Amino acid sequence: MDRSRAKHPLQAIRLTGGALVREGPSGAVPERPVSMAVNGMSARALGVWRRRSATAAMAGVLLYVLVDVVLQFLPPHYSAISGAESNLAVGPYGWVMNLNFLGRAVTSGAAVGALFATARTNHPGARVPSPRLLSAGLALFALGGVCSGVLAFFPTDVVTAENDVAAVAADHGVVAVTTAGTVHLVVATVGFVVALVALVLLTAWLYQSGQLPAARGLALAFTTLAMLGLLFLGLSLTVQPALLGLAERVCLLGILGWTYSVAAGIRRLHLPSTEKTRDRR
């Protein structure tokens, strides 16, 4: 066996000018930098995480809406027009709505994860993201999700004619009598407000960063709907209490619609072939 030919498979690797160089039969051949390889692996893993988080957020929104609709047709048959959505957590199937509140918290977390992974991934045509808008928006959106989870542990006070305090305002869709009911009302209010502010900040970030161009229009539309719902909610509390349930659901539709449309836009982002292969496993 020719020794000179046997040396070729055992090619030497040396460091030249800070770069790895492989000594081959035809001379020195630059190796791919280790940092590039590591970053490539991180990008692939981030892409898989981004897609899976977005998928989880989309599924969470659909499941939340489905449970809400089904519970409306089950005893004790609360009104979707005048009664607050939280009323669904009081009654024989209240535990299902409590699980739904917890599910909305998980959905919000998945949406935050998907957006964070999107911000960390470089996409063609994307400008440098605005970190302050993104950080504040994600933090507030996550806080809104936490508030939703807290609602599961503090049942609301349902307005009834027998309730001493509620009897004065029997047409109102929300009232706080017990400690748990007061906590529920405060947490729900904070959750709605911070979620709406988060929508405004994150939608502004989408436009300033240049990311998710296909989803920006829907994000803006649902943000506008949510803000109009909040205005409607305020008017219902002061002018027309019988429409409080409808106003609350319009606001919630804006939040959930924004979450679904943005998550769908993230899921449609291009993945390299290696990421697609891993994601299908």
Buried (B, 14 or more C-beta within 10 A) or exposed (E): EEEEEEEEEEEEEEEEEEEBBEBEEEEEEEBEEEEEEEEEEEBBEBBBBBBBBBBBBBBBBEBBBEBBEEBBEEEEEBBBEBBBBBBBBBBEBBEBBBEBBBBBBBBBBBBBBBBBBBBBBEEEEBEEBBEEBBBBBBBBBBBBBBBBBBBBEBBBBBBEEEBEEBEEEEEBBBBBBEEBBBBBBBBBEBBBBBBBBBBBBBBBBBBBBBBBEEBBEBBBBBBBBBBBBBEBBEEBBEEBBBBBBBBBBBBBBBBBBBBBBBBBBBBEBEBEEBBBEBBEE
